[in-house]
């Protein structure tokens, strides 16, 4: 069953904007905002989440933003260029 975790109203799709999605198991997916500018009538799956995992955050990034992920014990800074861009149907990559 699919559930919505987070939603945002977006007025403009800026050229250098991305959505970064992060799951509890550390999968990070970056997709250009333009991929979401024309959503089909039946919707769009923004990230494929594996069994037992769950989406914890969706952030909008611009330009040369870095991504910082933290837990109770650790923090990780991930340069934007290390997060390869994925199309809206891709699964993402492990962030550790």
N, C-alpha and C positions, 0 to 999 in steps of 0.2 A: 504494500500500500504506500502511495506517495503522500507526503505531507509537506506543506510549505513551512520552511524554517524562517525565512526572512524575505521581505519584499521592499522595494524602493520605487518611488516615483521619480522618473528621470525626464526632464524637459528637453535636454540637448545631449546629443551623443558627440562629445568632443573627440578630436582626432587622436590625442595622446592619452585618452582614458582607457583604463582596463578594469575589469572586475576580477578580484582575487578571492577564490574560495578555498577554505581550509577545513579539513575534516579532523575529527578527534584522533585518528590514527596517523596524522601528520601528512596527509596528501594535500598538495597545494596545486591549484589550477588557476592559471591566468588566461583570461580571454578578452580580446578587444571589445570595447563597448559596441562597436559597429555590428558585431555578430548578433546583437540583440535588437537591432533597429527594425527588423522586419520579422516578427514572430508569426508563425502560421496559426490558423484558426484553432487547431488542436493542441497548440502550445509548443514548448521547446524544453527538452531536458538539458539543463545547464551543466550538470556534472553527473557522471555515473558513480554512484557510491556503492562500495563493496558491502557484502553481507557483514553485519556486525559493526560497521562504521557509521558515523553520522556527521552531518555538516554542523560546524560550530560557529563559523563566521563568514560573512561576505563583505568585502571592503572595496571601495573604489580608489584606484591609484592614478596618479598623474606623473608624467615626465620621468624623473629619475628616482622616484620613491623607493625606499628599501622596505622590506617586509620583516617585521619582528614578531616572532611567535614565542610565547612564554607559557610555562607550566608552573606548578608549585616549586619545582626544583631547578629548572633550567630555562634559559632564554637563548633564542637563536636569531641572528640577523641574517637575512637572505637578500643579497643584492638583486635588484629587479631583473638584471640581465641573466641571472642564473635560473630564473623561473621562465622556462621556455613557454611561449604562447601556444595555446591549444584552441582548436575550434570548439564550438559549443557542445559537441557530442563526445569530446575526449574525456578521459578519466583523470588526468593530472599526473603528478609525479610525487614520489616520497620526498619529504622536506628535511630528512635528517642526514 
